């Protein structure tokens, strides 16, 4: 997760609206960036001008390219991932700060973006780290289907999967 704190209107709200992962929702709520309502649930008081939080997923990592589940494993970006980060920086517009998790793929993505838009340094927050995927880290979807038949289809997770209540 790479987060850019923005007060500009360069990227219209909802332009790239997609479901926000649980970690990102919890992170956004925990950062208390002055949103008028909680992403997870219920109204939240706002003081002063509204601040927008723009979330940018890290670029392609070597494990993404191989179809491996990453979780908290820390594979580096591919050349494609670095190019994706550079391309994302063009769409971001003006931001006040850039945050990232401590994982290399997120940090490097954030650094590429921050350098391109002239904001920095990147602020690394350990709480933005990806959830632990437990035994599935380093496995492909087909390996998971063989070793954990039916789990993906039924929404089940392996024993060491980091539970929602353990996230920010």
N, CA and C atoms as a LAMMPS dump frame, in Angstrom:
ITEM: TIMESTEP
0
ITEM: NUMBER OF ATOMS
504
ITEM: BOX BOUNDS ff ff ff
-5.0000000000000000e+02 5.0000000000000000e+02
-5.0000000000000000e+02 5.0000000000000000e+02
-5.0000000000000000e+02 5.0000000000000000e+02
ITEM: ATOMS id mol type element x y z
1 1 1 N 0.849 -1.175 0
2 1 2 C 0 0 0
3 1 3 C 0.885 1.224 0
4 2 1 N 0.674 2.09 -0.896
5 2 2 C 1.337 3.371 -0.922
6 2 3 C 0.242 4.404 -0.8
7 3 1 N 0.364 5.285 0.155
8 3 2 C -0.672 6.282 0.364
9 3 3 C -0.121 7.66 0.086
10 4 1 N -0.874 8.462 -0.614
11 4 2 C -0.493 9.839 -0.87
12 4 3 C -1.565 10.729 -0.271
13 5 1 N -1.167 11.62 0.611
14 5 2 C -2.119 12.518 1.237
15 5 3 C -2.275 13.718 0.327
16 6 1 N -3.492 13.996 -0.089
17 6 2 C -3.722 15.016 -1.104
18 6 3 C -4.831 15.965 -0.712
19 7 1 N -4.592 17.259 -0.97
20 7 2 C -5.655 18.241 -0.8
21 7 3 C -6.036 18.82 -2.152
22 8 1 N -5.44 18.285 -3.216
23 8 2 C -5.74 18.787 -4.555
24 8 3 C -6.94 18.059 -5.138
25 9 1 N -7.418 18.559 -6.25
26 9 2 C -8.519 17.879 -6.932
27 9 3 C -8.05 17.334 -8.272
28 10 1 N -6.746 17.033 -8.401
29 10 2 C -6.192 16.558 -9.662
30 10 3 C -6.794 15.221 -10.077
31 11 1 N -7.076 14.356 -9.136
32 11 2 C -7.695 13.071 -9.441
33 11 3 C -9.107 13.114 -8.875
34 12 1 N -10.119 13.158 -9.728
35 12 2 C -11.489 13.26 -9.235
36 12 3 C -11.87 12.058 -8.389
37 13 1 N -12.612 12.3 -7.296
38 13 2 C -13.037 11.185 -6.449
39 13 3 C -13.787 10.146 -7.268
40 14 1 N -13.49 8.875 -6.987
41 14 2 C -14.186 7.777 -7.642
42 14 3 C -13.69 7.462 -9.033
43 15 1 N -12.667 8.189 -9.511
44 15 2 C -12.191 7.956 -10.87
45 15 3 C -11.73 6.525 -11.053
46 16 1 N -11.007 6.016 -10.086
47 16 2 C -10.56 4.63 -10.148
48 16 3 C -11.164 3.874 -8.981
49 17 1 N -12.451 3.989 -8.807
50 17 2 C -13.055 3.369 -7.633
51 17 3 C -13.046 1.854 -7.787
52 18 1 N -12.45 1.21 -6.802
53 18 2 C -12.429 -0.237 -6.682
54 18 3 C -12.567 -0.545 -5.205
55 19 1 N -12.972 -1.743 -4.859
56 19 2 C -13.05 -2.081 -3.438
57 19 3 C -11.681 -1.891 -2.78
58 20 1 N -11.685 -1.364 -1.573
59 20 2 C -10.449 -1.128 -0.84
60 20 3 C -10.187 -2.322 0.054
61 21 1 N -8.975 -2.909 -0.003
62 21 2 C -8.678 -4.067 0.842
63 21 3 C -8.865 -3.729 2.324
64 22 1 N -9.118 -4.75 3.144
65 22 2 C -9.365 -4.549 4.575
66 22 3 C -8.229 -3.793 5.232
67 23 1 N -7.001 -4.127 4.905
68 23 2 C -5.867 -3.445 5.515
69 23 3 C -5.901 -1.972 5.171
70 24 1 N -6.196 -1.636 3.934
71 24 2 C -6.236 -0.247 3.527
72 24 3 C -7.366 0.504 4.211
73 25 1 N -8.553 -0.13 4.337
74 25 2 C -9.663 0.515 5.038
75 25 3 C -9.275 0.806 6.469
76 26 1 N -8.702 -0.194 7.131
77 26 2 C -8.314 -0.02 8.526
78 26 3 C -7.23 1.048 8.64
79 27 1 N -6.294 1.022 7.72
80 27 2 C -5.212 2.002 7.72
81 27 3 C -5.769 3.405 7.542
82 28 1 N -6.657 3.594 6.587
83 28 2 C -7.236 4.91 6.332
84 28 3 C -7.984 5.409 7.555
85 29 1 N -8.728 4.534 8.198
86 29 2 C -9.46 4.941 9.394
87 29 3 C -8.51 5.276 10.534
88 30 1 N -7.449 4.484 10.681
89 30 2 C -6.497 4.701 11.759
90 30 3 C -5.707 5.984 11.562
91 31 1 N -5.433 6.371 10.315
92 31 2 C -4.679 7.595 10.053
93 31 3 C -5.49 8.836 10.396
94 32 1 N -6.822 8.693 10.499
95 32 2 C -7.718 9.794 10.845
96 32 3 C -7.397 11.039 10.028
97 33 1 N -7.587 10.953 8.746
98 33 2 C -7.226 12.034 7.838
99 33 3 C -8.346 13.039 7.624
100 34 1 N -9.332 13.045 8.488
101 34 2 C -10.378 14.053 8.415
102 34 3 C -11.473 13.751 7.417
103 35 1 N -11.69 12.5 7.12
104 35 2 C -12.779 12.169 6.212
105 35 3 C -14.1 12.426 6.907
106 36 1 N -15.115 12.688 6.13
107 36 2 C -16.424 12.981 6.721
108 36 3 C -17.11 11.724 7.235
109 37 1 N -16.736 10.569 6.713
110 37 2 C -17.271 9.331 7.251
111 37 3 C -16.201 8.262 7.179
112 38 1 N -16.287 7.342 8.106
113 38 2 C -15.336 6.25 8.167
114 38 3 C -15.51 5.356 6.957
115 39 1 N -14.392 4.876 6.404
116 39 2 C -14.464 3.947 5.28
117 39 3 C -15.081 2.639 5.746
118 40 1 N -14.821 2.252 6.994
119 40 2 C -15.313 0.988 7.51
120 40 3 C -16.742 1.111 8.018
121 41 1 N -17.075 2.194 8.697
122 41 2 C -18.452 2.308 9.161
123 41 3 C -18.703 3.521 10.036
124 42 1 N -19.724 4.257 9.716
125 42 2 C -20.199 5.323 10.565
126 42 3 C -19.539 6.666 10.34
127 43 1 N -20.229 7.716 10.796
128 43 2 C -19.71 9.071 10.641
129 43 3 C -18.523 9.333 11.555
130 44 1 N -17.666 10.216 11.129
131 44 2 C -16.506 10.632 11.908
132 44 3 C -16.461 12.152 11.867
133 45 1 N -16.259 12.811 12.989
134 45 2 C -16.206 14.27 12.981
135 45 3 C -15.035 14.775 12.149
136 46 1 N -15.253 15.906 11.5
137 46 2 C -14.214 16.512 10.683
138 46 3 C -13.924 17.908 11.206
139 47 1 N -12.651 18.227 11.342
140 47 2 C -12.237 19.559 11.752
141 47 3 C -11.394 20.134 10.629
142 48 1 N -11.758 21.294 10.125
143 48 2 C -10.996 21.926 9.061
144 48 3 C -11.321 21.349 7.705
145 49 1 N -10.509 21.717 6.7
146 49 2 C -10.783 21.247 5.336
147 49 3 C -10.594 19.736 5.222
148 50 1 N -11.366 19.148 4.32
149 50 2 C -11.286 17.709 4.125
150 50 3 C -9.986 17.36 3.42
151 51 1 N -9.355 16.326 3.9
152 51 2 C -8.155 15.804 3.279
153 51 3 C -8.515 14.506 2.589
154 52 1 N -8.037 14.347 1.367
155 52 2 C -8.282 13.105 0.633
156 52 3 C -7.088 12.194 0.789
157 53 1 N -7.356 10.912 0.832
158 53 2 C -6.314 9.905 0.911
159 53 3 C -6.364 9.102 -0.372
160 54 1 N -5.302 9.144 -1.132
161 54 2 C -5.213 8.432 -2.396
162 54 3 C -4.352 7.194 -2.171
163 55 1 N -4.896 6.016 -2.456
164 55 2 C -4.155 4.765 -2.284
165 55 3 C -3.703 4.252 -3.641
166 56 1 N -2.429 3.913 -3.717
167 56 2 C -1.848 3.39 -4.947
168 56 3 C -1.216 2.039 -4.619
169 57 1 N -1.614 1.022 -5.345
170 57 2 C -1.035 -0.307 -5.131
171 57 3 C 0.391 -0.314 -5.676
172 58 1 N 1.243 -1.094 -5.044
173 58 2 C 2.628 -1.207 -5.517
174 58 3 C 2.676 -1.741 -6.941
175 59 1 N 3.775 -1.457 -7.629
176 59 2 C 3.969 -1.993 -8.969
177 59 3 C 4.198 -3.497 -8.926
178 60 1 N 4.246 -4.096 -10.096
179 60 2 C 4.428 -5.545 -10.202
180 60 3 C 5.747 -5.972 -9.554
181 61 1 N 5.666 -6.985 -8.705
182 61 2 C 6.869 -7.561 -8.099
183 61 3 C 7.247 -8.825 -8.883
184 62 1 N 8.413 -9.357 -8.555
185 62 2 C 8.829 -10.604 -9.211
186 62 3 C 7.843 -11.723 -8.893
187 63 1 N 7.29 -11.728 -7.686
188 63 2 C 6.324 -12.767 -7.324
189 63 3 C 4.995 -12.552 -8.016
190 64 1 N 4.562 -11.282 -8.205
191 64 2 C 3.344 -11.034 -8.989
192 64 3 C 3.511 -11.64 -10.378
193 65 1 N 4.673 -11.416 -10.981
194 65 2 C 4.942 -11.899 -12.333
195 65 3 C 4.893 -13.424 -12.401
196 66 1 N 5.244 -14.082 -11.297
197 66 2 C 5.243 -15.543 -11.244
198 66 3 C 3.924 -16.11 -10.718
199 67 1 N 2.981 -15.246 -10.346
200 67 2 C 1.697 -15.706 -9.842
201 67 3 C 1.749 -16.233 -8.417
202 68 1 N 2.724 -15.766 -7.642
203 68 2 C 2.88 -16.231 -6.262
204 68 3 C 2.198 -15.28 -5.29
205 69 1 N 1.546 -15.837 -4.271
206 69 2 C 0.952 -15.024 -3.215
207 69 3 C 2.085 -14.455 -2.376
208 70 1 N 2.029 -13.165 -2.091
209 70 2 C 3.128 -12.497 -1.397
210 70 3 C 2.928 -12.361 0.097
211 71 1 N 1.796 -11.825 0.513
212 71 2 C 1.625 -11.542 1.93
213 71 3 C 2.737 -10.61 2.382
214 72 1 N 3.429 -10.978 3.431
215 72 2 C 4.501 -10.135 3.961
216 72 3 C 5.875 -10.505 3.435
217 73 1 N 5.954 -11.443 2.5
218 73 2 C 7.229 -11.71 1.839
219 73 3 C 7.621 -10.437 1.094
220 74 1 N 8.885 -10.27 0.805
221 74 2 C 9.34 -8.981 0.287
222 74 3 C 10.097 -9.076 -1.039
223 75 1 N 9.462 -9.597 -2.089
224 75 2 C 10.142 -9.643 -3.385
225 75 3 C 10.254 -8.243 -3.99
226 76 1 N 11.297 -8 -4.781
227 76 2 C 11.484 -6.675 -5.387
228 76 3 C 10.553 -6.444 -6.577
229 77 1 N 10.489 -5.182 -7.01
230 77 2 C 9.729 -4.836 -8.209
231 77 3 C 10.442 -5.354 -9.448
232 78 1 N 9.663 -5.661 -10.453
233 78 2 C 10.216 -5.968 -11.768
234 78 3 C 10.419 -4.639 -12.508
235 79 1 N 11.032 -4.692 -13.69
236 79 2 C 11.129 -3.481 -14.51
237 79 3 C 9.739 -2.972 -14.856
238 80 1 N 8.809 -3.898 -15.086
239 80 2 C 7.417 -3.509 -15.352
240 80 3 C 6.839 -2.767 -14.154
241 81 1 N 7.106 -3.248 -12.951
242 81 2 C 6.622 -2.606 -11.731
243 81 3 C 7.168 -1.199 -11.57
244 82 1 N 8.437 -1.012 -11.909
245 82 2 C 9.038 0.329 -11.838
246 82 3 C 8.385 1.249 -12.883
247 83 1 N 8.128 0.712 -14.048
248 83 2 C 7.459 1.493 -15.095
249 83 3 C 6.031 1.85 -14.675
250 84 1 N 5.336 0.905 -14.047
251 84 2 C 3.978 1.175 -13.558
252 84 3 C 3.978 2.309 -12.533
253 85 1 N 4.968 2.321 -11.646
254 85 2 C 5.052 3.385 -10.645
255 85 3 C 5.279 4.736 -11.321
256 86 1 N 6.155 4.758 -12.31
257 86 2 C 6.411 6.007 -13.039
258 86 3 C 5.152 6.48 -13.757
259 87 1 N 4.411 5.554 -14.352
260 87 2 C 3.171 5.908 -15.046
261 87 3 C 2.114 6.405 -14.057
262 88 1 N 2.065 5.815 -12.879
263 88 2 C 1.104 6.249 -11.858
264 88 3 C 1.384 7.675 -11.414
265 89 1 N 2.65 8.038 -11.357
266 89 2 C 3.002 9.381 -10.889
267 89 3 C 2.417 10.468 -11.777
268 90 1 N 2.237 10.183 -13.057
269 90 2 C 1.666 11.152 -13.993
270 90 3 C 0.201 11.426 -13.654
271 91 1 N -0.512 10.419 -13.183
272 91 2 C -1.94 10.548 -12.891
273 91 3 C -2.231 11.108 -11.503
274 92 1 N -1.251 11.125 -10.625
275 92 2 C -1.501 11.479 -9.23
276 92 3 C -1.759 12.962 -9.016
277 93 1 N -1.047 13.813 -9.687
278 93 2 C -1.238 15.245 -9.469
279 93 3 C -0.49 15.714 -8.236
280 94 1 N -1.007 16.738 -7.601
281 94 2 C -0.351 17.357 -6.456
282 94 3 C -0.762 16.681 -5.157
283 95 1 N 0.212 16.302 -4.349
284 95 2 C -0.047 15.733 -3.026
285 95 3 C 0.885 16.398 -2.02
286 96 1 N 0.505 16.318 -0.753
287 96 2 C 1.295 16.935 0.313
288 96 3 C 2.334 15.999 0.905
289 97 1 N 2.07 14.697 0.878
290 97 2 C 2.981 13.727 1.478
291 97 3 C 2.756 12.37 0.832
292 98 1 N 3.784 11.53 0.89
293 98 2 C 3.69 10.173 0.357
294 98 3 C 4.114 9.213 1.47
295 99 1 N 3.257 8.232 1.738
296 99 2 C 3.504 7.219 2.761
297 99 3 C 3.601 5.86 2.09
298 100 1 N 4.326 4.938 2.713
299 100 2 C 4.343 3.564 2.212
300 100 3 C 4.56 2.617 3.375
301 101 1 N 4.325 1.34 3.118
302 101 2 C 4.693 0.331 4.099
303 101 3 C 6.211 0.183 4.057
304 102 1 N 6.719 -0.664 4.902
305 102 2 C 8.163 -0.9 4.946
306 102 3 C 8.603 -1.976 3.955
307 103 1 N 7.646 -2.607 3.269
308 103 2 C 8.007 -3.613 2.271
309 103 3 C 8.663 -2.941 1.072
310 104 1 N 9.696 -3.572 0.539
311 104 2 C 10.45 -2.989 -0.577
312 104 3 C 9.564 -2.63 -1.757
313 105 1 N 8.639 -3.512 -2.122
314 105 2 C 7.811 -3.251 -3.308
315 105 3 C 6.982 -1.984 -3.136
316 106 1 N 6.484 -1.736 -1.939
317 106 2 C 5.694 -0.528 -1.665
318 106 3 C 6.603 0.695 -1.543
319 107 1 N 7.714 0.532 -0.823
320 107 2 C 8.645 1.65 -0.618
321 107 3 C 9.219 2.146 -1.936
322 108 1 N 9.679 1.237 -2.779
323 108 2 C 10.272 1.632 -4.065
324 108 3 C 9.215 2.266 -4.968
325 109 1 N 8.017 1.706 -4.992
326 109 2 C 6.928 2.318 -5.762
327 109 3 C 6.708 3.749 -5.284
328 110 1 N 6.629 3.937 -3.967
329 110 2 C 6.404 5.273 -3.389
330 110 3 C 7.557 6.221 -3.705
331 111 1 N 8.781 5.716 -3.639
332 111 2 C 9.944 6.572 -3.929
333 111 3 C 9.95 7.026 -5.382
334 112 1 N 9.608 6.142 -6.294
335 112 2 C 9.54 6.51 -7.715
336 112 3 C 8.484 7.593 -7.92
337 113 1 N 7.332 7.411 -7.309
338 113 2 C 6.249 8.389 -7.431
339 113 3 C 6.651 9.709 -6.792
340 114 1 N 7.169 9.656 -5.567
341 114 2 C 7.543 10.877 -4.838
342 114 3 C 8.592 11.684 -5.598
343 115 1 N 9.579 10.998 -6.139
344 115 2 C 10.619 11.7 -6.903
345 115 3 C 10.039 12.354 -8.149
346 116 1 N 9.158 11.647 -8.828
347 116 2 C 8.572 12.179 -10.067
348 116 3 C 7.697 13.402 -9.817
349 117 1 N 7.006 13.442 -8.668
350 117 2 C 6.109 14.574 -8.402
351 117 3 C 6.737 15.615 -7.481
352 118 1 N 7.983 15.374 -7.05
353 118 2 C 8.692 16.365 -6.249
354 118 3 C 8.258 16.455 -4.802
355 119 1 N 7.864 15.333 -4.219
356 119 2 C 7.464 15.294 -2.812
357 119 3 C 8.335 14.267 -2.104
358 120 1 N 8.762 14.587 -0.918
359 120 2 C 9.546 13.594 -0.191
360 120 3 C 10.082 14.18 1.092
361 121 1 N 10.711 13.378 1.87
362 121 2 C 10.955 11.959 1.655
363 121 3 C 9.682 11.133 1.877
364 122 1 N 9.721 9.892 1.418
365 122 2 C 8.617 8.96 1.64
366 122 3 C 8.614 8.599 3.121
367 123 1 N 7.443 8.64 3.711
368 123 2 C 7.284 8.294 5.123
369 123 3 C 6.843 6.837 5.192
370 124 1 N 7.692 5.997 5.782
371 124 2 C 7.378 4.568 5.888
372 124 3 C 6.645 4.297 7.19
373 125 1 N 5.507 3.623 7.08
374 125 2 C 4.7 3.284 8.243
375 125 3 C 4.558 1.765 8.326
376 126 1 N 5.107 1.129 9.36
377 126 2 C 4.989 -0.326 9.491
378 126 3 C 3.549 -0.817 9.488
379 127 1 N 2.612 -0.005 9.949
380 127 2 C 1.209 -0.407 9.999
381 127 3 C 0.559 -0.559 8.642
382 128 1 N 1.222 -0.096 7.586
383 128 2 C 0.667 -0.235 6.237
384 128 3 C 1.067 -1.547 5.572
385 129 1 N 1.85 -2.362 6.265
386 129 2 C 2.342 -3.615 5.671
387 129 3 C 1.173 -4.537 5.304
388 130 1 N 1.378 -5.307 4.264
389 130 2 C 0.391 -6.288 3.793
390 130 3 C 0.087 -7.288 4.902
391 131 1 N -1.113 -7.837 4.884
392 131 2 C -1.449 -8.87 5.861
393 131 3 C -0.609 -10.123 5.583
394 132 1 N -0.388 -10.908 6.603
395 132 2 C 0.332 -12.168 6.461
396 132 3 C -0.59 -13.194 5.81
397 133 1 N -0.123 -13.815 4.731
398 133 2 C -0.912 -14.836 4.043
399 133 3 C -0.577 -16.23 4.543
400 134 1 N 0.194 -16.305 5.612
401 134 2 C 0.507 -17.587 6.236
402 134 3 C 1.164 -18.564 5.292
403 135 1 N 0.678 -19.793 5.34
404 135 2 C 1.265 -20.871 4.539
405 135 3 C 1.152 -20.625 3.042
406 136 1 N 0.288 -19.709 2.618
407 136 2 C 0.1 -19.459 1.191
408 136 3 C 1.17 -18.548 0.597
409 137 1 N 1.942 -17.874 1.446
410 137 2 C 3.001 -17.006 0.921
411 137 3 C 3.98 -17.842 0.107
412 138 1 N 4.219 -17.411 -1.11
413 138 2 C 5.143 -18.121 -1.992
414 138 3 C 4.498 -19.231 -2.806
415 139 1 N 3.178 -19.407 -2.674
416 139 2 C 2.481 -20.443 -3.425
417 139 3 C 1.682 -19.833 -4.571
418 140 1 N 1.488 -20.612 -5.624
419 140 2 C 0.604 -20.197 -6.714
420 140 3 C -0.827 -20.6 -6.36
421 141 1 N -1.768 -20.059 -7.084
422 141 2 C -3.178 -20.413 -6.868
423 141 3 C -3.39 -21.919 -7.079
424 142 1 N -2.763 -22.485 -8.105
425 142 2 C -2.949 -23.917 -8.347
426 142 3 C -2.332 -24.757 -7.222
427 143 1 N -1.21 -24.326 -6.656
428 143 2 C -0.626 -25.044 -5.514
429 143 3 C -1.556 -24.976 -4.301
430 144 1 N -2.161 -23.806 -4.111
431 144 2 C -3.105 -23.648 -2.997
432 144 3 C -4.283 -24.585 -3.19
433 145 1 N -4.813 -24.669 -4.416
434 145 2 C -5.956 -25.551 -4.696
435 145 3 C -5.614 -27.016 -4.409
436 146 1 N -4.367 -27.409 -4.693
437 146 2 C -3.958 -28.791 -4.442
438 146 3 C -3.793 -29.044 -2.939
439 147 1 N -3.108 -28.143 -2.244
440 147 2 C -2.806 -28.352 -0.825
441 147 3 C -3.96 -27.968 0.104
442 148 1 N -4.827 -27.105 -0.355
443 148 2 C -5.978 -26.642 0.435
444 148 3 C -7.228 -26.687 -0.442
445 149 1 N -7.656 -27.883 -0.849
446 149 2 C -8.78 -27.999 -1.781
447 149 3 C -10.049 -27.32 -1.262
448 150 1 N -10.638 -26.492 -2.13
449 150 2 C -11.892 -25.826 -1.813
450 150 3 C -11.768 -24.562 -0.975
451 151 1 N -10.603 -24.313 -0.384
452 151 2 C -10.449 -23.157 0.5
453 151 3 C -10.754 -21.846 -0.221
454 152 1 N -10.17 -21.64 -1.383
455 152 2 C -10.368 -20.372 -2.089
456 152 3 C -11.834 -20.185 -2.477
457 153 1 N -12.452 -21.218 -3.022
458 153 2 C -13.853 -21.127 -3.433
459 153 3 C -14.781 -20.863 -2.256
460 154 1 N -14.426 -21.382 -1.082
461 154 2 C -15.282 -21.241 0.099
462 154 3 C -14.894 -20.048 0.97
463 155 1 N -13.869 -19.284 0.554
464 155 2 C -13.437 -18.126 1.334
465 155 3 C -12.697 -18.494 2.607
466 156 1 N -12.163 -19.702 2.669
467 156 2 C -11.405 -20.146 3.837
468 156 3 C -9.942 -19.769 3.673
469 157 1 N -9.231 -19.693 4.788
470 157 2 C -7.818 -19.316 4.768
471 157 3 C -7.008 -20.308 5.589
472 158 1 N -5.683 -20.375 5.365
473 158 2 C -4.848 -21.326 6.097
474 158 3 C -4.687 -20.895 7.566
475 159 1 N -4.196 -21.802 8.411
476 159 2 C -4.103 -21.527 9.85
477 159 3 C -3.304 -20.261 10.221
478 160 1 N -2.253 -19.947 9.499
479 160 2 C -1.416 -18.791 9.858
480 160 3 C -1.848 -17.491 9.185
481 161 1 N -2.974 -17.5 8.485
482 161 2 C -3.501 -16.294 7.829
483 161 3 C -3.762 -15.231 8.882
484 162 1 N -3.353 -14 8.644
485 162 2 C -3.594 -12.905 9.594
486 162 3 C -5.066 -12.49 9.546
487 163 1 N -5.727 -12.626 10.642
488 163 2 C -7.16 -12.349 10.739
489 163 3 C -7.45 -10.853 10.684
490 164 1 N -8.643 -10.515 10.216
491 164 2 C -9.052 -9.108 10.106
492 164 3 C -8.897 -8.372 11.427
493 165 1 N -9.257 -9.007 12.527
494 165 2 C -9.19 -8.317 13.818
495 165 3 C -7.764 -8.01 14.28
496 166 1 N -6.767 -8.604 13.608
497 166 2 C -5.374 -8.313 13.939
498 166 3 C -4.793 -7.196 13.075
499 167 1 N -5.576 -6.743 12.121
500 167 2 C -5.127 -5.65 11.252
501 167 3 C -5.377 -4.328 11.947
502 168 1 N -4.762 -3.268 11.415
503 168 2 C -4.962 -1.934 11.998
504 168 3 C -6.417 -1.611 12.163
